[in-house]
Amino acid sequence: MKRFLVISLAGIFMVMCLVSITLAASQEEAKAMVEKAAEFYKANGKDKAMAAFNDPKGQFVQGELYIIAYDFEGKVLANATSTKLIGKNIINMKDPDGKPFMKELLETAKKGSGWIEYKFNDPKTNKIRPKVTYVQKVDSNVAIGCGIYK
């Protein structure tokens, strides 16, 4: 019985390690996508970049990863998975715990770049889950980001 418990605990530990490695890789992929999108924006300009970011079959939508873009007033400029949000101001959007995550996202971007954590509805499960988004300033009035569910 003791041996079974030790083996079970070792198995659980290994699974937890794999999950944390997968999460780290996903965060790295999200950050890499933002950096790629920022380079595209700088090389091609705002109009061409927004068209590319809003293309659901384009290079900036890969599985669960996709680029979002906002102006610093909170207007959605790009979101290939929720096109109905484009043009809407969501600066006052809060997560289920009341955290004003859009304001925090834009404040983080204004400083250059960074990660923010909040809770959001996962469309795959239709459940509220923790989410982390990497955001980066790409010009004086535009931020782009990419997030993953934890």
N, CA, C and O atoms as a GROMACS GRO file, in nm:
protein
  600
    1MET      N    1   0.082  -0.120   0.000
    1MET     CA    2   0.000   0.000   0.000
    1MET      C    3   0.087   0.126   0.000
    1MET      O    4   0.058   0.223  -0.071
    2LYS      N    5   0.193   0.124   0.080
    2LYS     CA    6   0.283   0.239   0.088
    2LYS      C    7   0.351   0.262  -0.048
    2LYS      O    8   0.366   0.376  -0.091
    3ARG      N    9   0.391   0.154  -0.112
    3ARG     CA   10   0.456   0.164  -0.244
    3ARG      C   11   0.358   0.224  -0.346
    3ARG      O   12   0.398   0.308  -0.426
    4PHE      N   13   0.232   0.180  -0.343
    4PHE     CA   14   0.129   0.232  -0.434
    4PHE      C   15   0.112   0.383  -0.413
    4PHE      O   16   0.100   0.459  -0.509
    5LEU      N   17   0.110   0.426  -0.289
    5LEU     CA   18   0.095   0.568  -0.257
    5LEU      C   19   0.213   0.648  -0.311
    5LEU      O   20   0.193   0.755  -0.368
    6VAL      N   21   0.335   0.599  -0.294
    6VAL     CA   22   0.455   0.668  -0.343
    6VAL      C   23   0.450   0.678  -0.495
    6VAL      O   24   0.478   0.785  -0.551
    7ILE      N   25   0.416   0.569  -0.562
    7ILE     CA   26   0.407   0.569  -0.709
    7ILE      C   27   0.298   0.665  -0.756
    7ILE      O   28   0.317   0.738  -0.853
    8SER      N   29   0.184   0.665  -0.688
    8SER     CA   30   0.074   0.756  -0.724
    8SER      C   31   0.115   0.902  -0.709
    8SER      O   32   0.088   0.984  -0.797
    9LEU      N   33   0.179   0.934  -0.598
    9LEU     CA   34   0.224   1.071  -0.575
    9LEU      C   35   0.328   1.113  -0.679
    9LEU      O   36   0.327   1.227  -0.724
   10ALA      N   37   0.417   1.023  -0.715
   10ALA     CA   38   0.518   1.052  -0.818
   10ALA      C   39   0.449   1.080  -0.952
   10ALA      O   40   0.488   1.171  -1.025
   11GLY      N   41   0.348   1.001  -0.983
   11GLY     CA   42   0.273   1.022  -1.108
   11GLY      C   43   0.203   1.156  -1.109
   11GLY      O   44   0.207   1.226  -1.210
   12ILE      N   45   0.140   1.193  -0.999
   12ILE     CA   46   0.072   1.322  -0.989
   12ILE      C   47   0.173   1.435  -1.006
   12ILE      O   48   0.145   1.533  -1.075
   13PHE      N   49   0.289   1.422  -0.943
   13PHE     CA   50   0.394   1.523  -0.953
   13PHE      C   51   0.438   1.540  -1.099
   13PHE      O   52   0.454   1.652  -1.146
   14MET      N   53   0.456   1.428  -1.170
   14MET     CA   54   0.499   1.434  -1.310
   14MET      C   55   0.394   1.504  -1.396
   14MET      O   56   0.428   1.584  -1.482
   15VAL      N   57   0.267   1.474  -1.374
   15VAL     CA   58   0.159   1.539  -1.450
   15VAL      C   59   0.159   1.688  -1.422
   15VAL      O   60   0.145   1.768  -1.514
   16MET      N   61   0.175   1.728  -1.297
   16MET     CA   62   0.178   1.870  -1.262
   16MET      C   63   0.296   1.940  -1.331
   16MET      O   64   0.282   2.053  -1.377
   17CYS      N   65   0.410   1.875  -1.338
   17CYS     CA   66   0.525   1.932  -1.406
   17CYS      C   67   0.497   1.950  -1.554
   17CYS      O   68   0.531   2.053  -1.612
   18LEU      N   69   0.437   1.851  -1.616
   18LEU     CA   70   0.404   1.861  -1.758
   18LEU      C   71   0.305   1.974  -1.785
   18LEU      O   72   0.318   2.046  -1.884
   19VAL      N   73   0.207   1.989  -1.697
   19VAL     CA   74   0.110   2.098  -1.713
   19VAL      C   75   0.179   2.232  -1.703
   19VAL      O   76   0.150   2.322  -1.783
   20SER      N   77   0.271   2.250  -1.609
   20SER     CA   78   0.339   2.378  -1.595
   20SER      C   79   0.431   2.404  -1.713
   20SER      O   80   0.445   2.518  -1.756
   21ILE      N   81   0.494   2.300  -1.767
   21ILE     CA   82   0.578   2.317  -1.885
   21ILE      C   83   0.492   2.358  -2.004
   21ILE      O   84   0.532   2.445  -2.081
   22THR      N   85   0.375   2.295  -2.020
   22THR     CA   86   0.284   2.328  -2.130
   22THR      C   87   0.237   2.473  -2.117
   22THR      O   88   0.232   2.545  -2.217
   23LEU      N   89   0.202   2.516  -1.996
   23LEU     CA   90   0.158   2.652  -1.975
   23LEU      C   91   0.269   2.750  -2.012
   23LEU      O   92   0.245   2.850  -2.079
   24ALA      N   93   0.392   2.722  -1.968
   24ALA     CA   94   0.503   2.811  -1.998
   24ALA      C   95   0.524   2.819  -2.148
   24ALA      O   96   0.547   2.927  -2.202
   25ALA      N   97   0.516   2.705  -2.217
   25ALA     CA   98   0.534   2.705  -2.363
   25ALA      C   99   0.423   2.788  -2.428
   25ALA      O  100   0.450   2.862  -2.522
   26SER      N  101   0.301   2.776  -2.380
   26SER     CA  102   0.190   2.852  -2.436
   26SER      C  103   0.209   3.002  -2.414
   26SER      O  104   0.178   3.082  -2.501
   27GLN      N  105   0.260   3.038  -2.296
   27GLN     CA  106   0.286   3.179  -2.271
   27GLN      C  107   0.397   3.229  -2.363
   27GLN      O  108   0.391   3.341  -2.414
   28GLU      N  109   0.497   3.146  -2.384
   28GLU     CA  110   0.604   3.184  -2.477
   28GLU      C  111   0.549   3.201  -2.618
   28GLU      O  112   0.589   3.292  -2.690
   29GLU      N  113   0.458   3.112  -2.658
   29GLU     CA  114   0.397   3.122  -2.792
   29GLU      C  115   0.313   3.248  -2.804
   29GLU      O  116   0.316   3.314  -2.908
   30ALA      N  117   0.239   3.282  -2.700
   30ALA     CA  118   0.158   3.403  -2.702
   30ALA      C  119   0.246   3.527  -2.716
   30ALA      O  120   0.218   3.617  -2.795
   31LYS      N  121   0.353   3.531  -2.638
   31LYS     CA  122   0.445   3.645  -2.644
   31LYS      C  123   0.512   3.652  -2.781
   31LYS      O  124   0.526   3.760  -2.838
   32ALA      N  125   0.552   3.538  -2.835
   32ALA     CA  126   0.616   3.534  -2.967
   32ALA      C  127   0.519   3.583  -3.075
   32ALA      O  128   0.560   3.652  -3.169
   33MET      N  129   0.390   3.549  -3.062
   33MET     CA  130   0.293   3.594  -3.161
   33MET      C  131   0.277   3.746  -3.154
   33MET      O  132   0.267   3.812  -3.257
   34VAL      N  133   0.275   3.802  -3.033
   34VAL     CA  134   0.266   3.948  -3.018
   34VAL      C  135   0.388   4.014  -3.080
   34VAL      O  136   0.376   4.114  -3.152
   35GLU      N  137   0.504   3.960  -3.054
   35GLU     CA  138   0.627   4.019  -3.110
   35GLU      C  139   0.626   4.012  -3.263
   35GLU      O  140   0.667   4.107  -3.329
   36LYS      N  141   0.579   3.901  -3.319
   36LYS     CA  142   0.568   3.887  -3.465
   36LYS      C  143   0.467   3.989  -3.519
   36LYS      O  144   0.491   4.052  -3.622
   37ALA      N  145   0.355   4.005  -3.450
   37ALA     CA  146   0.252   4.100  -3.494
   37ALA      C  147   0.303   4.244  -3.485
   37ALA      O  148   0.272   4.326  -3.570
   38ALA      N  149   0.382   4.273  -3.382
   38ALA     CA  150   0.438   4.408  -3.367
   38ALA      C  151   0.534   4.439  -3.483
   38ALA      O  152   0.533   4.549  -3.537
   39GLU      N  153   0.615   4.342  -3.520
   39GLU     CA  154   0.704   4.361  -3.635
   39GLU      C  155   0.625   4.383  -3.763
   39GLU      O  156   0.660   4.469  -3.844
   40PHE      N  157   0.518   4.306  -3.781
   40PHE     CA  158   0.433   4.320  -3.899
   40PHE      C  159   0.371   4.460  -3.902
   40PHE      O  160   0.367   4.525  -4.007
   41TYR      N  161   0.322   4.505  -3.788
   41TYR     CA  162   0.260   4.637  -3.775
   41TYR      C  163   0.360   4.746  -3.816
   41TYR      O  164   0.329   4.834  -3.896
   42LYS      N  165   0.479   4.737  -3.761
   42LYS     CA  166   0.581   4.840  -3.788
   42LYS      C  167   0.626   4.838  -3.934
   42LYS      O  168   0.658   4.943  -3.990
   43ALA      N  169   0.630   4.721  -3.996
   43ALA     CA  170   0.675   4.708  -4.135
   43ALA      C  171   0.567   4.744  -4.236
   43ALA      O  172   0.598   4.788  -4.347
   44ASN      N  173   0.439   4.725  -4.199
   44ASN     CA  174   0.330   4.738  -4.296
   44ASN      C  175   0.229   4.848  -4.267
   44ASN      O  176   0.147   4.880  -4.353
   45GLY      N  177   0.233   4.905  -4.147
   45GLY     CA  178   0.139   5.011  -4.113
   45GLY      C  179   0.012   4.958  -4.050
   45GLY      O  180  -0.019   4.839  -4.054
   46LYS      N  181  -0.062   5.052  -3.992
   46LYS     CA  182  -0.181   5.019  -3.915
   46LYS      C  183  -0.290   4.952  -3.998
   46LYS      O  184  -0.342   4.848  -3.958
   47ASP      N  185  -0.325   5.008  -4.114
   47ASP     CA  186  -0.436   4.955  -4.192
   47ASP      C  187  -0.412   4.811  -4.236
   47ASP      O  188  -0.499   4.725  -4.220
   48LYS      N  189  -0.295   4.785  -4.290
   48LYS     CA  190  -0.264   4.649  -4.335
   48LYS      C  191  -0.256   4.553  -4.216
   48LYS      O  192  -0.299   4.438  -4.226
   49ALA      N  193  -0.200   4.601  -4.105
   49ALA     CA  194  -0.190   4.517  -3.985
   49ALA      C  195  -0.328   4.480  -3.932
   49ALA      O  196  -0.353   4.364  -3.900
   50MET      N  197  -0.418   4.577  -3.922
   50MET     CA  198  -0.552   4.547  -3.870
   50MET      C  199  -0.625   4.448  -3.961
   50MET      O  200  -0.694   4.359  -3.912
   51ALA      N  201  -0.609   4.462  -4.091
   51ALA     CA  202  -0.670   4.367  -4.184
   51ALA      C  203  -0.615   4.226  -4.158
   51ALA      O  204  -0.691   4.129  -4.156
   52ALA      N  205  -0.484   4.216  -4.139
   52ALA     CA  206  -0.422   4.086  -4.113
   52ALA      C  207  -0.465   4.030  -3.977
   52ALA      O  208  -0.493   3.911  -3.966
   53PHE      N  209  -0.471   4.114  -3.876
   53PHE     CA  210  -0.508   4.069  -3.742
   53PHE      C  211  -0.655   4.023  -3.738
   53PHE      O  212  -0.689   3.933  -3.661
   54ASN      N  213  -0.740   4.084  -3.820
   54ASN     CA  214  -0.883   4.051  -3.822
   54ASN      C  215  -0.917   3.934  -3.915
   54ASN      O  216  -1.034   3.895  -3.923
   55ASP      N  217  -0.820   3.879  -3.985
   55ASP     CA  218  -0.844   3.767  -4.076
   55ASP      C  219  -0.846   3.636  -3.997
   55ASP      O  220  -0.742   3.592  -3.949
   56PRO      N  221  -0.964   3.573  -3.983
   56PRO     CA  222  -0.972   3.451  -3.902
   56PRO      C  223  -0.892   3.333  -3.959
   56PRO      O  224  -0.868   3.236  -3.888
   57LYS      N  225  -0.851   3.342  -4.085
   57LYS     CA  226  -0.771   3.234  -4.145
   57LYS      C  227  -0.628   3.280  -4.172
   57LYS      O  228  -0.553   3.212  -4.242
   58GLY      N  229  -0.592   3.394  -4.118
   58GLY     CA  230  -0.460   3.452  -4.144
   58GLY      C  231  -0.353   3.404  -4.049
   58GLY      O  232  -0.375   3.318  -3.963
   59GLN      N  233  -0.236   3.462  -4.066
   59GLN     CA  234  -0.119   3.420  -3.991
   59GLN      C  235  -0.123   3.457  -3.842
   59GLN      O  236  -0.042   3.407  -3.764
   60PHE      N  237  -0.216   3.545  -3.804
   60PHE     CA  238  -0.221   3.588  -3.664
   60PHE      C  239  -0.334   3.520  -3.585
   60PHE      O  240  -0.374   3.568  -3.479
   61VAL      N  241  -0.382   3.409  -3.639
   61VAL     CA  242  -0.476   3.321  -3.568
   61VAL      C  243  -0.420   3.180  -3.582
   61VAL      O  244  -0.416   3.124  -3.691
   62GLN      N  245  -0.376   3.126  -3.469
   62GLN     CA  246  -0.317   2.992  -3.470
   62GLN      C  247  -0.376   2.911  -3.355
   62GLN      O  248  -0.336   2.927  -3.240
   63GLY      N  249  -0.472   2.826  -3.388
   63GLY     CA  250  -0.539   2.748  -3.284
   63GLY      C  251  -0.611   2.840  -3.188
   63GLY      O  252  -0.696   2.919  -3.228
   64GLU      N  253  -0.576   2.830  -3.060
   64GLU     CA  254  -0.639   2.913  -2.958
   64GLU      C  255  -0.573   3.051  -2.946
   64GLU      O  256  -0.625   3.138  -2.875
   65LEU      N  257  -0.462   3.071  -3.013
   65LEU     CA  258  -0.391   3.198  -3.006
   65LEU      C  259  -0.437   3.291  -3.118
   65LEU      O  260  -0.452   3.249  -3.233
   66TYR      N  261  -0.460   3.416  -3.083
   66TYR     CA  262  -0.496   3.517  -3.183
   66TYR      C  263  -0.459   3.655  -3.130
   66TYR      O  264  -0.454   3.677  -3.008
   67ILE      N  265  -0.434   3.746  -3.222
   67ILE     CA  266  -0.398   3.882  -3.184
   67ILE      C  267  -0.523   3.966  -3.163
   67ILE      O  268  -0.620   3.959  -3.239
   68ILE      N  269  -0.519   4.047  -3.057
   68ILE     CA  270  -0.621   4.148  -3.031
   68ILE      C  271  -0.551   4.284  -3.039
   68ILE      O  272  -0.432   4.295  -3.010
   69ALA      N  273  -0.625   4.385  -3.077
   69ALA     CA  274  -0.567   4.520  -3.083
   69ALA      C  275  -0.669   4.621  -3.032
   69ALA      O  276  -0.789   4.608  -3.056
   70TYR      N  277  -0.618   4.722  -2.960
   70TYR     CA  278  -0.702   4.826  -2.901
   70TYR      C  279  -0.633   4.961  -2.919
   70TYR      O  280  -0.511   4.969  -2.930
   71ASP      N  281  -0.714   5.066  -2.922
   71ASP     CA  282  -0.653   5.197  -2.906
   71ASP      C  283  -0.650   5.227  -2.757
   71ASP      O  284  -0.711   5.154  -2.678
   72PHE      N  285  -0.580   5.332  -2.716
   72PHE     CA  286  -0.564   5.356  -2.574
   72PHE      C  287  -0.686   5.418  -2.506
   72PHE      O  288  -0.684   5.444  -2.386
   73GLU      N  289  -0.791   5.440  -2.583
   73GLU     CA  290  -0.919   5.481  -2.523
   73GLU      C  291  -1.006   5.358  -2.493
   73GLU      O  292  -1.109   5.370  -2.427
   74GLY      N  293  -0.963   5.240  -2.542
   74GLY     CA  294  -1.036   5.117  -2.514
   74GLY      C  295  -1.118   5.063  -2.630
   74GLY      O  296  -1.193   4.967  -2.612
   75LYS      N  297  -1.105   5.122  -2.748
   75LYS     CA  298  -1.180   5.075  -2.864
   75LYS      C  299  -1.109   4.953  -2.924
   75LYS      O  300  -0.988   4.953  -2.942
   76VAL      N  301  -1.188   4.850  -2.953
   76VAL     CA  302  -1.134   4.729  -3.015
   76VAL      C  303  -1.106   4.757  -3.162
   76VAL      O  304  -1.194   4.799  -3.237
   77LEU      N  305  -0.982   4.734  -3.203
   77LEU     CA  306  -0.941   4.753  -3.342
   77LEU      C  307  -0.930   4.620  -3.417
   77LEU      O  308  -0.951   4.616  -3.538
   78ALA      N  309  -0.899   4.514  -3.345
   78ALA     CA  310  -0.886   4.383  -3.408
   78ALA      C  311  -0.919   4.273  -3.308
   78ALA      O  312  -0.876   4.275  -3.193
   79ASN      N  313  -0.998   4.177  -3.356
   79ASN     CA  314  -1.029   4.056  -3.282
   79ASN      C  315  -1.094   3.959  -3.379
   79ASN      O  316  -1.216   3.961  -3.398
   80ALA      N  317  -1.014   3.874  -3.440
   80ALA     CA  318  -1.062   3.783  -3.544
   80ALA      C  319  -1.163   3.681  -3.494
   80ALA      O  320  -1.238   3.624  -3.574
   81THR      N  321  -1.167   3.657  -3.363
   81THR     CA  322  -1.260   3.557  -3.310
   81THR      C  323  -1.390   3.617  -3.258
   81THR      O  324  -1.487   3.544  -3.236
   82SER      N  325  -1.394   3.748  -3.239
   82SER     CA  326  -1.516   3.817  -3.195
   82SER      C  327  -1.530   3.947  -3.275
   82SER      O  328  -1.515   4.056  -3.220
   83THR      N  329  -1.557   3.934  -3.401
   83THR     CA  330  -1.562   4.051  -3.489
   83THR      C  331  -1.671   4.150  -3.448
   83THR      O  332  -1.662   4.268  -3.484
   84LYS      N  333  -1.772   4.106  -3.376
   84LYS     CA  334  -1.878   4.198  -3.333
   84LYS      C  335  -1.826   4.303  -3.234
   84LYS      O  336  -1.891   4.406  -3.212
   85LEU      N  337  -1.709   4.277  -3.174
   85LEU     CA  338  -1.651   4.374  -3.080
   85LEU      C  339  -1.573   4.486  -3.150
   85LEU      O  340  -1.549   4.590  -3.090
   86ILE      N  341  -1.535   4.465  -3.275
   86ILE     CA  342  -1.454   4.564  -3.345
   86ILE      C  343  -1.530   4.696  -3.355
   86ILE      O  344  -1.645   4.702  -3.398
   87GLY      N  345  -1.462   4.803  -3.312
   87GLY     CA  346  -1.522   4.935  -3.311
   87GLY      C  347  -1.589   4.972  -3.181
   87GLY      O  348  -1.625   5.088  -3.160
   88LYS      N  349  -1.608   4.875  -3.092
   88LYS     CA  350  -1.673   4.902  -2.962
   88LYS      C  351  -1.569   4.941  -2.859
   88LYS      O  352  -1.456   4.891  -2.859
   89ASN      N  353  -1.609   5.031  -2.770
   89ASN     CA  354  -1.522   5.071  -2.661
   89ASN      C  355  -1.552   4.982  -2.541
   89ASN      O  356  -1.665   4.978  -2.492
   90ILE      N  357  -1.451   4.911  -2.494
   90ILE     CA  358  -1.469   4.819  -2.382
   90ILE      C  359  -1.377   4.854  -2.264
   90ILE      O  360  -1.342   4.768  -2.183
   91ILE      N  361  -1.340   4.981  -2.256
   91ILE     CA  362  -1.248   5.026  -2.151
   91ILE      C  363  -1.299   4.992  -2.011
   91ILE      O  364  -1.219   4.968  -1.921
   92ASN      N  365  -1.431   4.990  -1.991
   92ASN     CA  366  -1.486   4.966  -1.858
   92ASN      C  367  -1.518   4.819  -1.832
   92ASN      O  368  -1.580   4.786  -1.731
   93MET      N  369  -1.476   4.729  -1.922
   93MET     CA  370  -1.502   4.586  -1.903
   93MET      C  371  -1.425   4.536  -1.780
   93MET      O  372  -1.308   4.568  -1.759
   94LYS      N  373  -1.495   4.455  -1.700
   94LYS     CA  374  -1.436   4.397  -1.580
   94LYS      C  375  -1.451   4.246  -1.585
   94LYS      O  376  -1.539   4.194  -1.654
   95ASP      N  377  -1.365   4.177  -1.512
   95ASP     CA  378  -1.379   4.033  -1.505
   95ASP      C  379  -1.486   3.998  -1.401
   95ASP      O  380  -1.536   4.089  -1.334
   96PRO      N  381  -1.523   3.871  -1.385
   96PRO     CA  382  -1.630   3.835  -1.291
   96PRO      C  383  -1.604   3.874  -1.146
   96PRO      O  384  -1.697   3.886  -1.067
   97ASP      N  385  -1.476   3.896  -1.111
   97ASP     CA  386  -1.443   3.940  -0.975
   97ASP      C  387  -1.445   4.092  -0.961
   97ASP      O  388  -1.416   4.145  -0.854
   98GLY      N  389  -1.480   4.162  -1.069
   98GLY     CA  390  -1.484   4.307  -1.065
   98GLY      C  391  -1.354   4.376  -1.100
   98GLY      O  392  -1.343   4.498  -1.087
   99LYS      N  393  -1.253   4.300  -1.143
   99LYS     CA  394  -1.123   4.357  -1.178
   99LYS      C  395  -1.135   4.431  -1.312
   99LYS      O  396  -1.178   4.371  -1.411
  100PRO      N  397  -1.098   4.558  -1.317
  100PRO     CA  398  -1.105   4.635  -1.442
  100PRO      C  399  -0.986   4.600  -1.534
  100PRO      O  400  -0.895   4.680  -1.553
  101PHE      N  401  -0.991   4.479  -1.590
  101PHE     CA  402  -0.875   4.427  -1.661
  101PHE      C  403  -0.841   4.503  -1.788
  101PHE      O  404  -0.724   4.508  -1.826
  102MET      N  405  -0.939   4.563  -1.854
  102MET     CA  406  -0.908   4.640  -1.975
  102MET      C  407  -0.826   4.763  -1.941
  102MET      O  408  -0.731   4.796  -2.013
  103LYS      N  409  -0.860   4.830  -1.835
  103LYS     CA  410  -0.782   4.946  -1.793
  103LYS      C  411  -0.640   4.903  -1.758
  103LYS      O  412  -0.543   4.970  -1.794
  104GLU      N  413  -0.627   4.791  -1.687
  104GLU     CA  414  -0.495   4.741  -1.651
  104GLU      C  415  -0.415   4.699  -1.775
  104GLU      O  416  -0.295   4.725  -1.784
  105LEU      N  417  -0.483   4.635  -1.870
  105LEU     CA  418  -0.417   4.593  -1.993
  105LEU      C  419  -0.360   4.714  -2.067
  105LEU      O  420  -0.245   4.713  -2.110
  106LEU      N  421  -0.440   4.818  -2.080
  106LEU     CA  422  -0.394   4.938  -2.152
  106LEU      C  423  -0.288   5.014  -2.076
  106LEU      O  424  -0.195   5.067  -2.137
  107GLU      N  425  -0.297   5.020  -1.944
  107GLU     CA  426  -0.192   5.085  -1.864
  107GLU      C  427  -0.059   5.009  -1.876
  107GLU      O  428   0.048   5.070  -1.883
  108THR      N  429  -0.067   4.877  -1.879
  108THR     CA  430   0.053   4.796  -1.896
  108THR      C  431   0.116   4.823  -2.032
  108THR      O  432   0.238   4.839  -2.043
  109ALA      N  433   0.033   4.829  -2.135
  109ALA     CA  434   0.083   4.855  -2.271
  109ALA      C  435   0.145   4.995  -2.282
  109ALA      O  436   0.247   5.012  -2.348
  110LYS      N  437   0.085   5.092  -2.218
  110LYS     CA  438   0.139   5.229  -2.224
  110LYS      C  439   0.283   5.235  -2.172
  110LYS      O  440   0.361   5.320  -2.213
  111LYS      N  441   0.316   5.144  -2.080
  111LYS     CA  442   0.452   5.139  -2.024
  111LYS      C  443   0.549   5.064  -2.116
  111LYS      O  444   0.669   5.064  -2.092
  112GLY      N  445   0.496   5.001  -2.221
  112GLY     CA  446   0.580   4.926  -2.314
  112GLY      C  447   0.524   4.787  -2.342
  112GLY      O  448   0.478   4.759  -2.452
  113SER      N  449   0.528   4.700  -2.240
  113SER     CA  450   0.475   4.565  -2.255
  113SER      C  451   0.467   4.498  -2.119
  113SER      O  452   0.522   4.546  -2.021
  114GLY      N  453   0.397   4.386  -2.116
  114GLY     CA  454   0.387   4.309  -1.992
  114GLY      C  455   0.270   4.213  -1.993
  114GLY      O  456   0.192   4.207  -2.089
  115TRP      N  457   0.260   4.138  -1.885
  115TRP     CA  458   0.155   4.037  -1.868
  115TRP      C  459   0.051   4.088  -1.770
  115TRP      O  460   0.083   4.158  -1.674
  116ILE      N  461  -0.075   4.054  -1.795
  116ILE     CA  462  -0.179   4.079  -1.695
  116ILE      C  463  -0.260   3.951  -1.677
  116ILE      O  464  -0.275   3.872  -1.770
  117GLU      N  465  -0.312   3.933  -1.556
  117GLU     CA  466  -0.395   3.817  -1.525
  117GLU      C  467  -0.534   3.863  -1.486
  117GLU      O  468  -0.551   3.966  -1.420
  118TYR      N  469  -0.632   3.787  -1.529
  118TYR     CA  470  -0.772   3.816  -1.499
  118TYR      C  471  -0.852   3.689  -1.525
  118TYR      O  472  -0.795   3.586  -1.561
  119LYS      N  473  -0.982   3.696  -1.507
  119LYS     CA  474  -1.069   3.581  -1.536
  119LYS      C  475  -1.158   3.618  -1.654
  119LYS      O  476  -1.202   3.732  -1.669
  120PHE      N  477  -1.185   3.517  -1.737
  120PHE     CA  478  -1.265   3.542  -1.858
  120PHE      C  479  -1.337   3.413  -1.896
  120PHE      O  480  -1.294   3.304  -1.861
  121ASN      N  481  -1.446   3.427  -1.969
  121ASN     CA  482  -1.521   3.311  -2.014
  121ASN      C  483  -1.445   3.239  -2.126
  121ASN      O  484  -1.412   3.298  -2.228
  122ASP      N  485  -1.417   3.111  -2.104
  122ASP     CA  486  -1.350   3.029  -2.205
  122ASP      C  487  -1.457   2.978  -2.301
  122ASP      O  488  -1.545   2.902  -2.260
  123PRO      N  489  -1.452   3.018  -2.428
  123PRO     CA  490  -1.556   2.977  -2.522
  123PRO      C  491  -1.560   2.825  -2.547
  123PRO      O  492  -1.664   2.772  -2.586
  124LYS      N  493  -1.449   2.756  -2.525
  124LYS     CA  494  -1.448   2.611  -2.544
  124LYS      C  495  -1.528   2.538  -2.437
  124LYS      O  496  -1.596   2.440  -2.467
  125THR      N  497  -1.521   2.586  -2.313
  125THR     CA  498  -1.588   2.519  -2.202
  125THR      C  499  -1.711   2.596  -2.153
  125THR      O  500  -1.793   2.544  -2.077
  126ASN      N  501  -1.723   2.722  -2.196
  126ASN     CA  502  -1.827   2.814  -2.149
  126ASN      C  503  -1.822   2.829  -1.997
  126ASN      O  504  -1.926   2.842  -1.932
  127LYS      N  505  -1.701   2.826  -1.942
  127LYS     CA  506  -1.680   2.846  -1.798
  127LYS      C  507  -1.580   2.958  -1.778
  127LYS      O  508  -1.493   2.981  -1.862
  128ILE      N  509  -1.593   3.026  -1.667
  128ILE     CA  510  -1.498   3.131  -1.630
  128ILE      C  511  -1.369   3.064  -1.588
  128ILE      O  512  -1.368   2.974  -1.504
  129ARG      N  513  -1.258   3.110  -1.648
  129ARG     CA  514  -1.127   3.053  -1.617
  129ARG      C  515  -1.024   3.163  -1.604
  129ARG      O  516  -1.041   3.272  -1.660
  130PRO      N  517  -0.916   3.137  -1.530
  130PRO     CA  518  -0.806   3.234  -1.525
  130PRO      C  519  -0.742   3.246  -1.663
  130PRO      O  520  -0.726   3.148  -1.736
  131LYS      N  521  -0.707   3.368  -1.697
  131LYS     CA  522  -0.644   3.396  -1.826
  131LYS      C  523  -0.527   3.490  -1.803
  131LYS      O  524  -0.530   3.573  -1.713
  132VAL      N  525  -0.424   3.476  -1.886
  132VAL     CA  526  -0.309   3.565  -1.881
  132VAL      C  527  -0.287   3.615  -2.022
  132VAL      O  528  -0.288   3.538  -2.118
  133THR      N  529  -0.266   3.747  -2.035
  133THR     CA  530  -0.248   3.809  -2.166
  133THR      C  531  -0.121   3.891  -2.168
  133THR      O  532  -0.092   3.966  -2.075
  134TYR      N  533  -0.044   3.873  -2.275
  134TYR     CA  534   0.074   3.955  -2.298
  134TYR      C  535   0.032   4.069  -2.390
  134TYR      O  536  -0.031   4.046  -2.493
  135VAL      N  537   0.067   4.191  -2.352
  135VAL     CA  538   0.028   4.309  -2.428
  135VAL      C  539   0.150   4.396  -2.455
  135VAL      O  540   0.243   4.402  -2.374
  136GLN      N  541   0.149   4.463  -2.571
  136GLN     CA  542   0.262   4.546  -2.609
  136GLN      C  543   0.213   4.670  -2.685
  136GLN      O  544   0.121   4.661  -2.767
  137LYS      N  545   0.274   4.782  -2.656
  137LYS     CA  546   0.248   4.906  -2.727
  137LYS      C  547   0.317   4.899  -2.863
  137LYS      O  548   0.435   4.865  -2.871
  138VAL      N  549   0.244   4.931  -2.972
  138VAL     CA  550   0.306   4.928  -3.105
  138VAL      C  551   0.315   5.067  -3.169
  138VAL      O  552   0.391   5.086  -3.264
  139ASP      N  553   0.238   5.161  -3.118
  139ASP     CA  554   0.255   5.302  -3.157
  139ASP      C  555   0.193   5.388  -3.049
  139ASP      O  556   0.152   5.337  -2.945
  140SER      N  557   0.186   5.518  -3.071
  140SER     CA  558   0.142   5.608  -2.965
  140SER      C  559  -0.002   5.587  -2.920
  140SER      O  560  -0.041   5.637  -2.814
  141ASN      N  561  -0.083   5.515  -2.998
  141ASN     CA  562  -0.223   5.495  -2.960
  141ASN      C  563  -0.274   5.352  -2.988
  141ASN      O  564  -0.395   5.332  -2.996
  142VAL      N  565  -0.185   5.256  -3.002
  142VAL     CA  566  -0.229   5.118  -3.031
  142VAL      C  567  -0.152   5.017  -2.946
  142VAL      O  568  -0.030   5.024  -2.934
  143ALA      N  569  -0.228   4.924  -2.888
  143ALA     CA  570  -0.172   4.812  -2.814
  143ALA      C  571  -0.221   4.683  -2.878
  143ALA      O  572  -0.335   4.674  -2.922
  144ILE      N  573  -0.132   4.584  -2.881
  144ILE     CA  574  -0.175   4.452  -2.928
  144ILE      C  575  -0.144   4.351  -2.819
  144ILE      O  576  -0.058   4.373  -2.735
  145GLY      N  577  -0.217   4.240  -2.823
  145GLY     CA  578  -0.196   4.138  -2.722
  145GLY      C  579  -0.239   4.002  -2.769
  145GLY      O  580  -0.299   3.986  -2.875
  146CYS      N  581  -0.206   3.902  -2.687
  146CYS     CA  582  -0.244   3.765  -2.712
  146CYS      C  583  -0.251   3.697  -2.574
  146CYS      O  584  -0.161   3.712  -2.492
  147GLY      N  585  -0.359   3.622  -2.550
  147GLY     CA  586  -0.374   3.560  -2.420
  147GLY      C  587  -0.398   3.411  -2.426
  147GLY      O  588  -0.433   3.356  -2.530
  148ILE      N  589  -0.379   3.347  -2.312
  148ILE     CA  590  -0.406   3.204  -2.298
  148ILE      C  591  -0.483   3.180  -2.169
  148ILE      O  592  -0.473   3.256  -2.073
  149TYR      N  593  -0.558   3.072  -2.168
  149TYR     CA  594  -0.624   3.029  -2.046
  149TYR      C  595  -0.529   2.942  -1.968
  149TYR      O  596  -0.456   2.860  -2.026
  150LYS      N  597  -0.530   2.958  -1.836
  150LYS     CA  598  -0.442   2.876  -1.750
  150LYS      C  599  -0.507   2.742  -1.724
  150LYS      O  600  -0.450   2.659  -1.653
   0.00000   0.00000   0.00000
